[in-house]
């Protein structure tokens, strides 16, 4: 993955070149979450990459205005993303998003 550290990448290349399989810790976590949920898609995996980005910015408590400024978007656009995120994840409030993000280790506490 793009975000992998160089040491992690070297480890992966060595394992694959030796004919072994390699699974990153983040993928292993996603697989464990998937199995734990009984094979159902975890709510945050239904999000587009931009929605996921906005959710991760809402998690630490950034306001819609702060997110809009940082992403160079209008406040209305970020509000629309927030609404879609809540709808897709079947949640009503940001606090539910934060709780979900912490539970699934999407943000640091």
mmCIF file of the C-alpha atoms, coordinates in Angstrom:
data_MODEL
# 
_entry.id   MODEL 
# 
loop_
_atom_site.group_PDB 
_atom_site.id 
_atom_site.type_symbol 
_atom_site.label_atom_id 
_atom_site.label_alt_id 
_atom_site.label_comp_id 
_atom_site.label_asym_id 
_atom_site.label_entity_id 
_atom_site.label_seq_id 
_atom_site.pdbx_PDB_ins_code 
_atom_site.Cartn_x 
_atom_site.Cartn_y 
_atom_site.Cartn_z 
_atom_site.occupancy 
_atom_site.B_iso_or_equiv 
_atom_site.pdbx_formal_charge 
_atom_site.auth_seq_id 
_atom_site.auth_comp_id 
_atom_site.auth_asym_id 
_atom_site.auth_atom_id 
_atom_site.pdbx_PDB_model_num 
ATOM 1   C CA . UNK A 1 1   ? 0.000   0.000   0.000  1.00 0.00 ? 1   UNK A CA 1 
ATOM 2   C CA . UNK A 1 2   ? 1.110   3.568   -0.614 1.00 0.00 ? 2   UNK A CA 1 
ATOM 3   C CA . UNK A 1 3   ? 1.260   4.423   3.065  1.00 0.00 ? 3   UNK A CA 1 
ATOM 4   C CA . UNK A 1 4   ? 3.474   1.449   3.967  1.00 0.00 ? 4   UNK A CA 1 
ATOM 5   C CA . UNK A 1 5   ? 6.835   2.154   5.521  1.00 0.00 ? 5   UNK A CA 1 
ATOM 6   C CA . UNK A 1 6   ? 9.899   1.130   3.490  1.00 0.00 ? 6   UNK A CA 1 
ATOM 7   C CA . UNK A 1 7   ? 10.760  -1.672  5.961  1.00 0.00 ? 7   UNK A CA 1 
ATOM 8   C CA . UNK A 1 8   ? 7.229   -3.036  5.623  1.00 0.00 ? 8   UNK A CA 1 
ATOM 9   C CA . UNK A 1 9   ? 7.513   -2.957  1.834  1.00 0.00 ? 9   UNK A CA 1 
ATOM 10  C CA . UNK A 1 10  ? 10.854  -4.806  1.889  1.00 0.00 ? 10  UNK A CA 1 
ATOM 11  C CA . UNK A 1 11  ? 9.386   -7.441  4.231  1.00 0.00 ? 11  UNK A CA 1 
ATOM 12  C CA . UNK A 1 12  ? 6.429   -7.911  1.872  1.00 0.00 ? 12  UNK A CA 1 
ATOM 13  C CA . UNK A 1 13  ? 8.644   -8.242  -1.210 1.00 0.00 ? 13  UNK A CA 1 
ATOM 14  C CA . UNK A 1 14  ? 10.867  -10.816 0.506  1.00 0.00 ? 14  UNK A CA 1 
ATOM 15  C CA . UNK A 1 15  ? 7.913   -12.929 1.620  1.00 0.00 ? 15  UNK A CA 1 
ATOM 16  C CA . UNK A 1 16  ? 6.221   -12.862 -1.777 1.00 0.00 ? 16  UNK A CA 1 
ATOM 17  C CA . UNK A 1 17  ? 9.481   -13.583 -3.637 1.00 0.00 ? 17  UNK A CA 1 
ATOM 18  C CA . UNK A 1 18  ? 9.977   -16.598 -1.336 1.00 0.00 ? 18  UNK A CA 1 
ATOM 19  C CA . UNK A 1 19  ? 6.596   -17.915 -2.480 1.00 0.00 ? 19  UNK A CA 1 
ATOM 20  C CA . UNK A 1 20  ? 4.822   -16.987 0.744  1.00 0.00 ? 20  UNK A CA 1 
ATOM 21  C CA . UNK A 1 21  ? 1.740   -14.887 1.222  1.00 0.00 ? 21  UNK A CA 1 
ATOM 22  C CA . UNK A 1 22  ? 1.860   -11.456 2.795  1.00 0.00 ? 22  UNK A CA 1 
ATOM 23  C CA . UNK A 1 23  ? -0.907  -9.556  4.583  1.00 0.00 ? 23  UNK A CA 1 
ATOM 24  C CA . UNK A 1 24  ? -0.300  -6.118  6.062  1.00 0.00 ? 24  UNK A CA 1 
ATOM 25  C CA . UNK A 1 25  ? -1.437  -5.410  9.605  1.00 0.00 ? 25  UNK A CA 1 
ATOM 26  C CA . UNK A 1 26  ? -4.076  -2.954  8.337  1.00 0.00 ? 26  UNK A CA 1 
ATOM 27  C CA . UNK A 1 27  ? -5.486  -5.548  5.927  1.00 0.00 ? 27  UNK A CA 1 
ATOM 28  C CA . UNK A 1 28  ? -5.398  -8.179  8.680  1.00 0.00 ? 28  UNK A CA 1 
ATOM 29  C CA . UNK A 1 29  ? -7.435  -5.811  10.891 1.00 0.00 ? 29  UNK A CA 1 
ATOM 30  C CA . UNK A 1 30  ? -9.969  -5.266  8.099  1.00 0.00 ? 30  UNK A CA 1 
ATOM 31  C CA . UNK A 1 31  ? -10.243 -9.023  7.551  1.00 0.00 ? 31  UNK A CA 1 
ATOM 32  C CA . UNK A 1 32  ? -10.730 -9.623  11.281 1.00 0.00 ? 32  UNK A CA 1 
ATOM 33  C CA . UNK A 1 33  ? -13.423 -6.925  11.401 1.00 0.00 ? 33  UNK A CA 1 
ATOM 34  C CA . UNK A 1 34  ? -15.140 -8.493  8.393  1.00 0.00 ? 34  UNK A CA 1 
ATOM 35  C CA . UNK A 1 35  ? -15.160 -11.938 9.993  1.00 0.00 ? 35  UNK A CA 1 
ATOM 36  C CA . UNK A 1 36  ? -16.304 -10.517 13.335 1.00 0.00 ? 36  UNK A CA 1 
ATOM 37  C CA . UNK A 1 37  ? -19.242 -8.824  11.618 1.00 0.00 ? 37  UNK A CA 1 
ATOM 38  C CA . UNK A 1 38  ? -20.428 -12.161 10.245 1.00 0.00 ? 38  UNK A CA 1 
ATOM 39  C CA . UNK A 1 39  ? -19.259 -11.418 6.729  1.00 0.00 ? 39  UNK A CA 1 
ATOM 40  C CA . UNK A 1 40  ? -21.130 -8.147  6.408  1.00 0.00 ? 40  UNK A CA 1 
ATOM 41  C CA . UNK A 1 41  ? -19.390 -5.043  5.113  1.00 0.00 ? 41  UNK A CA 1 
ATOM 42  C CA . UNK A 1 42  ? -18.251 -2.770  7.935  1.00 0.00 ? 42  UNK A CA 1 
ATOM 43  C CA . UNK A 1 43  ? -20.098 0.574   7.643  1.00 0.00 ? 43  UNK A CA 1 
ATOM 44  C CA . UNK A 1 44  ? -17.014 2.714   6.964  1.00 0.00 ? 44  UNK A CA 1 
ATOM 45  C CA . UNK A 1 45  ? -16.047 0.456   4.059  1.00 0.00 ? 45  UNK A CA 1 
ATOM 46  C CA . UNK A 1 46  ? -19.160 1.645   2.210  1.00 0.00 ? 46  UNK A CA 1 
ATOM 47  C CA . UNK A 1 47  ? -17.748 5.170   2.042  1.00 0.00 ? 47  UNK A CA 1 
ATOM 48  C CA . UNK A 1 48  ? -16.024 6.739   -0.934 1.00 0.00 ? 48  UNK A CA 1 
ATOM 49  C CA . UNK A 1 49  ? -12.427 7.788   -0.386 1.00 0.00 ? 49  UNK A CA 1 
ATOM 50  C CA . UNK A 1 50  ? -13.489 11.447  0.049  1.00 0.00 ? 50  UNK A CA 1 
ATOM 51  C CA . UNK A 1 51  ? -16.265 10.504  2.493  1.00 0.00 ? 51  UNK A CA 1 
ATOM 52  C CA . UNK A 1 52  ? -13.757 8.397   4.443  1.00 0.00 ? 52  UNK A CA 1 
ATOM 53  C CA . UNK A 1 53  ? -11.356 11.348  4.509  1.00 0.00 ? 53  UNK A CA 1 
ATOM 54  C CA . UNK A 1 54  ? -14.070 13.674  5.814  1.00 0.00 ? 54  UNK A CA 1 
ATOM 55  C CA . UNK A 1 55  ? -15.148 11.105  8.436  1.00 0.00 ? 55  UNK A CA 1 
ATOM 56  C CA . UNK A 1 56  ? -11.561 10.888  9.702  1.00 0.00 ? 56  UNK A CA 1 
ATOM 57  C CA . UNK A 1 57  ? -11.431 14.663  9.974  1.00 0.00 ? 57  UNK A CA 1 
ATOM 58  C CA . UNK A 1 58  ? -14.749 14.817  11.826 1.00 0.00 ? 58  UNK A CA 1 
ATOM 59  C CA . UNK A 1 59  ? -13.492 12.167  14.255 1.00 0.00 ? 59  UNK A CA 1 
ATOM 60  C CA . UNK A 1 60  ? -10.925 14.347  16.044 1.00 0.00 ? 60  UNK A CA 1 
ATOM 61  C CA . UNK A 1 61  ? -13.546 17.093  16.319 1.00 0.00 ? 61  UNK A CA 1 
ATOM 62  C CA . UNK A 1 62  ? -12.849 19.329  13.337 1.00 0.00 ? 62  UNK A CA 1 
ATOM 63  C CA . UNK A 1 63  ? -15.760 21.500  12.326 1.00 0.00 ? 63  UNK A CA 1 
ATOM 64  C CA . UNK A 1 64  ? -17.324 21.427  8.868  1.00 0.00 ? 64  UNK A CA 1 
ATOM 65  C CA . UNK A 1 65  ? -15.802 24.872  8.260  1.00 0.00 ? 65  UNK A CA 1 
ATOM 66  C CA . UNK A 1 66  ? -12.315 23.720  9.268  1.00 0.00 ? 66  UNK A CA 1 
ATOM 67  C CA . UNK A 1 67  ? -12.598 20.680  7.001  1.00 0.00 ? 67  UNK A CA 1 
ATOM 68  C CA . UNK A 1 68  ? -13.843 22.833  4.112  1.00 0.00 ? 68  UNK A CA 1 
ATOM 69  C CA . UNK A 1 69  ? -10.879 25.185  4.519  1.00 0.00 ? 69  UNK A CA 1 
ATOM 70  C CA . UNK A 1 70  ? -8.368  22.343  4.724  1.00 0.00 ? 70  UNK A CA 1 
ATOM 71  C CA . UNK A 1 71  ? -9.764  20.458  1.706  1.00 0.00 ? 71  UNK A CA 1 
ATOM 72  C CA . UNK A 1 72  ? -10.469 23.658  -0.252 1.00 0.00 ? 72  UNK A CA 1 
ATOM 73  C CA . UNK A 1 73  ? -14.168 22.838  -0.554 1.00 0.00 ? 73  UNK A CA 1 
ATOM 74  C CA . UNK A 1 74  ? -17.312 24.780  0.218  1.00 0.00 ? 74  UNK A CA 1 
ATOM 75  C CA . UNK A 1 75  ? -18.963 24.323  3.588  1.00 0.00 ? 75  UNK A CA 1 
ATOM 76  C CA . UNK A 1 76  ? -22.072 23.058  1.754  1.00 0.00 ? 76  UNK A CA 1 
ATOM 77  C CA . UNK A 1 77  ? -20.036 20.346  0.011  1.00 0.00 ? 77  UNK A CA 1 
ATOM 78  C CA . UNK A 1 78  ? -18.534 19.136  3.293  1.00 0.00 ? 78  UNK A CA 1 
ATOM 79  C CA . UNK A 1 79  ? -21.994 19.209  4.901  1.00 0.00 ? 79  UNK A CA 1 
ATOM 80  C CA . UNK A 1 80  ? -23.280 17.043  2.040  1.00 0.00 ? 80  UNK A CA 1 
ATOM 81  C CA . UNK A 1 81  ? -20.410 14.580  2.588  1.00 0.00 ? 81  UNK A CA 1 
ATOM 82  C CA . UNK A 1 82  ? -21.224 14.496  6.306  1.00 0.00 ? 82  UNK A CA 1 
ATOM 83  C CA . UNK A 1 83  ? -24.903 13.767  5.558  1.00 0.00 ? 83  UNK A CA 1 
ATOM 84  C CA . UNK A 1 84  ? -23.981 10.970  3.150  1.00 0.00 ? 84  UNK A CA 1 
ATOM 85  C CA . UNK A 1 85  ? -21.547 9.478   5.664  1.00 0.00 ? 85  UNK A CA 1 
ATOM 86  C CA . UNK A 1 86  ? -24.182 9.424   8.414  1.00 0.00 ? 86  UNK A CA 1 
ATOM 87  C CA . UNK A 1 87  ? -26.757 7.954   6.032  1.00 0.00 ? 87  UNK A CA 1 
ATOM 88  C CA . UNK A 1 88  ? -24.482 5.215   4.677  1.00 0.00 ? 88  UNK A CA 1 
ATOM 89  C CA . UNK A 1 89  ? -23.363 4.290   8.179  1.00 0.00 ? 89  UNK A CA 1 
ATOM 90  C CA . UNK A 1 90  ? -26.906 4.466   9.572  1.00 0.00 ? 90  UNK A CA 1 
ATOM 91  C CA . UNK A 1 91  ? -25.925 7.006   12.208 1.00 0.00 ? 91  UNK A CA 1 
ATOM 92  C CA . UNK A 1 92  ? -27.446 10.300  13.300 1.00 0.00 ? 92  UNK A CA 1 
ATOM 93  C CA . UNK A 1 93  ? -24.682 12.191  15.118 1.00 0.00 ? 93  UNK A CA 1 
ATOM 94  C CA . UNK A 1 94  ? -20.961 12.861  14.890 1.00 0.00 ? 94  UNK A CA 1 
ATOM 95  C CA . UNK A 1 95  ? -20.434 11.209  18.268 1.00 0.00 ? 95  UNK A CA 1 
ATOM 96  C CA . UNK A 1 96  ? -21.542 7.901   16.726 1.00 0.00 ? 96  UNK A CA 1 
ATOM 97  C CA . UNK A 1 97  ? -18.964 8.381   13.968 1.00 0.00 ? 97  UNK A CA 1 
ATOM 98  C CA . UNK A 1 98  ? -16.272 9.094   16.532 1.00 0.00 ? 98  UNK A CA 1 
ATOM 99  C CA . UNK A 1 99  ? -17.182 6.007   18.555 1.00 0.00 ? 99  UNK A CA 1 
ATOM 100 C CA . UNK A 1 100 ? -17.101 3.849   15.410 1.00 0.00 ? 100 UNK A CA 1 
ATOM 101 C CA . UNK A 1 101 ? -13.767 5.329   14.310 1.00 0.00 ? 101 UNK A CA 1 
ATOM 102 C CA . UNK A 1 102 ? -12.199 4.644   17.717 1.00 0.00 ? 102 UNK A CA 1 
ATOM 103 C CA . UNK A 1 103 ? -13.581 1.102   17.866 1.00 0.00 ? 103 UNK A CA 1 
ATOM 104 C CA . UNK A 1 104 ? -12.134 0.296   14.446 1.00 0.00 ? 104 UNK A CA 1 
ATOM 105 C CA . UNK A 1 105 ? -8.857  2.123   15.115 1.00 0.00 ? 105 UNK A CA 1 
ATOM 106 C CA . UNK A 1 106 ? -9.452  4.633   12.327 1.00 0.00 ? 106 UNK A CA 1 
ATOM 107 C CA . UNK A 1 107 ? -8.387  7.543   14.533 1.00 0.00 ? 107 UNK A CA 1 
ATOM 108 C CA . UNK A 1 108 ? -6.056  7.754   17.489 1.00 0.00 ? 108 UNK A CA 1 
ATOM 109 C CA . UNK A 1 109 ? -7.397  8.545   20.947 1.00 0.00 ? 109 UNK A CA 1 
# 
